[in-house]
Amino acid sequence: MADTQAFAVQIPAEIVQYWGWFLALGLGLLALGVAAIARSFTATVATMLFFGWLLLLASGIEVAQAVLVGHWAGFFHHALAAILFGVFGLLLVTRPLIGAEALTFVMALFFLIGGLFQLVGSLFVALPGWGWQALDGLITLALGAMVLAQWPASGLWVIGVFIGIDLVFYGLAWIALALGLRSAG
């Protein structure tokens, strides 16, 4: 087994003195995460609208690219991408609930298949710590099954809850960094 080494990191004083801003960012992200979990339906719809507008913006960029490349071989590639981005973006903007249900279905299948592969892979390839990988596979498989069992109703709240959980942990990471910087300073 290899020994674990710790790397000494020199933290610039400019960063240490602004630890309060990092703390404020972490607290803000934590609050947004809690709000997204509490209002998961609203967070789901807002996410679908945000992604829809991003896809419409990407469609416009692809149209500009198609015009700029002219008769070059990449024209059809950019034109096809513009059409696909535009159609899916328009669908998400005009029908965010249907988009959320479809995306939730795909996520549930992804969790089911990914969890199954991780579980089976950990059992057949017994690497050190294989039990943790097997447990992660079981949890992922169970999450996929729970989301799929409640689908299509789960499509109205799952994305908001998942984004909220991500924001909570992201905020906690920034808070931990801020507190570490404060004690280093």
Beta strands, then each sheet from edge to edge (+ up, - down):
end
